[in-house]
Amino acid sequence: MPRATALATISAYYDAFNAGDTAAMEALLTEDFEHHVNEGQIRKGVEKFRAFNAHMTRCYREHLTDIVVMANDAGTRAAAEFTVNGVYLTTDDGLPEARGQSYILPAGTFFTLREGRIQRVTTYYNLADWIAQVS
């Protein structure tokens, strides 16, 4: 059952992402949540994740496809591999100018779960590839 719970939680997280329902994503997080981003500092707490989501929604429109979710037997660790299909909407600080460019980018995320909720999200993607696609 724990693996099934982890798989269901992560699947719900990505369903919410693809629906643009950041509140549903945030509802799956623990109070001591940590967001480890590909480039940048660790964001601790749901409020900082909420601010990150608002920023991302303003700058990017993304839909994930080819999502594969895996979890350990205990349901405490999980991973997902997917393809990001996006449009760069508004120029993000320190990045190339946005002109509505589309991009397709493979990515992966690692999760720590506790009692069926997400305590940590660590996402990786190739930033140089993304920059080349939108430049």
C-alpha positions as CSV (number, residue, x, y, z in Angstrom):
1,M,0.0,0.0,0.0
2,P,2.7,2.6,0.7
3,R,4.1,2.4,-2.8
4,A,0.6,2.7,-4.2
5,T,0.1,5.8,-2.0
6,A,3.3,7.4,-3.2
7,L,2.4,6.7,-6.9
8,A,-1.1,8.1,-6.4
9,T,0.3,11.3,-4.7
10,I,2.8,12.0,-7.4
11,S,0.3,11.3,-10.1
12,A,-2.1,13.7,-8.5
13,Y,0.7,16.3,-8.3
14,Y,1.3,16.1,-12.0
15,D,-2.4,16.0,-12.9
16,A,-2.8,19.2,-10.9
17,F,0.3,20.7,-12.7
18,N,-1.1,19.9,-16.1
19,A,-4.5,21.3,-15.1
20,G,-2.8,24.6,-14.0
21,D,-4.2,24.0,-10.5
22,T,-1.3,25.1,-8.3
23,A,-3.5,25.1,-5.2
24,A,-4.1,21.4,-5.6
25,M,-0.3,20.9,-6.0
26,E,0.3,22.9,-2.8
27,A,-2.3,20.9,-0.9
28,L,-0.2,17.7,-1.4
29,L,2.8,19.2,0.5
30,T,3.9,18.9,4.1
31,E,4.3,21.9,6.3
32,D,8.1,21.6,6.2
33,F,8.2,21.2,2.4
34,E,11.5,21.9,0.5
35,H,11.7,22.8,-3.2
36,H,15.2,22.1,-4.7
37,V,15.3,23.8,-8.1
38,N,17.6,23.0,-10.9
39,E,19.3,26.4,-10.7
40,G,19.0,28.4,-7.5
41,Q,18.5,28.1,-3.8
42,I,16.4,25.8,-1.9
43,R,12.9,27.2,-1.1
44,K,11.6,26.1,2.2
45,G,7.9,26.2,3.0
46,V,4.6,26.2,1.1
47,E,4.5,30.0,0.8
48,K,7.8,30.1,-1.1
49,F,6.5,27.4,-3.4
50,R,3.3,29.3,-4.0
51,A,5.4,32.4,-5.0
52,F,7.5,30.2,-7.3
53,N,4.3,28.8,-8.9
54,A,3.0,32.4,-9.5
55,H,6.2,33.4,-11.1
56,M,6.3,30.3,-13.3
57,T,2.7,30.8,-14.4
58,R,3.5,34.4,-15.4
59,C,6.6,33.5,-17.4
60,Y,5.8,30.0,-18.8
61,R,3.0,27.9,-20.1
62,E,3.9,24.2,-19.7
63,H,2.3,20.9,-20.2
64,L,4.0,17.6,-19.2
65,T,3.8,14.5,-21.3
66,D,5.4,11.0,-21.2
67,I,5.2,11.0,-17.4
68,V,6.7,7.9,-15.8
69,V,6.5,7.7,-12.0
70,M,8.4,5.3,-9.8
71,A,8.4,4.7,-6.0
72,N,10.2,2.6,-3.5
73,D,8.4,-0.1,-1.6
74,A,8.1,2.0,1.6
75,G,6.5,4.9,-0.4
76,T,9.0,7.4,1.1
77,R,10.9,8.1,-2.1
78,A,9.7,8.6,-5.7
79,A,10.9,9.8,-9.0
80,A,9.4,10.9,-12.2
81,E,10.7,11.4,-15.8
82,F,8.7,13.4,-18.3
83,T,8.9,15.8,-21.2
84,V,8.1,19.5,-20.7
85,N,6.2,21.1,-23.6
86,G,6.3,24.8,-23.1
87,V,5.9,28.3,-24.3
88,Y,8.1,31.1,-23.0
89,L,5.6,33.9,-22.3
90,T,7.4,36.7,-20.3
91,T,11.1,37.4,-20.0
92,D,12.5,35.8,-16.8
93,D,15.3,37.7,-15.0
94,G,18.8,36.7,-16.4
95,L,17.4,34.6,-19.2
96,P,16.9,35.3,-22.9
97,E,14.1,37.6,-24.0
98,A,10.7,36.0,-24.3
99,R,9.0,36.2,-27.7
100,G,6.5,33.3,-27.3
101,Q,9.1,30.7,-28.2
102,S,8.1,27.1,-27.7
103,Y,10.4,24.4,-26.3
104,I,10.5,20.7,-25.6
105,L,12.7,19.6,-22.8
106,P,13.3,16.3,-21.0
107,A,13.3,16.6,-17.2
108,G,13.2,14.5,-14.0
109,T,12.1,15.1,-10.5
110,F,12.9,13.3,-7.2
111,F,10.5,13.3,-4.3
112,T,10.6,12.6,-0.6
113,L,7.2,11.6,0.9
114,R,6.0,11.4,4.4
115,E,2.5,10.0,5.4
116,G,1.3,10.3,1.8
117,R,2.4,13.9,1.3
118,I,5.3,15.4,-0.5
119,Q,8.1,16.8,1.7
120,R,10.7,17.5,-1.0
121,V,10.7,18.1,-4.7
122,T,14.1,18.2,-6.6
123,T,13.8,18.9,-10.3
124,Y,16.6,18.6,-12.9
125,Y,16.6,19.6,-16.6
126,N,19.3,20.9,-19.1
127,L,19.2,24.6,-18.8
128,A,21.7,25.0,-21.6
129,D,19.4,23.0,-23.9
130,W,16.4,25.2,-22.9
131,I,18.4,28.4,-23.5
132,A,19.5,27.2,-27.0
133,Q,15.9,26.4,-27.8
134,V,14.5,29.9,-26.9
135,S,17.5,32.0,-28.1
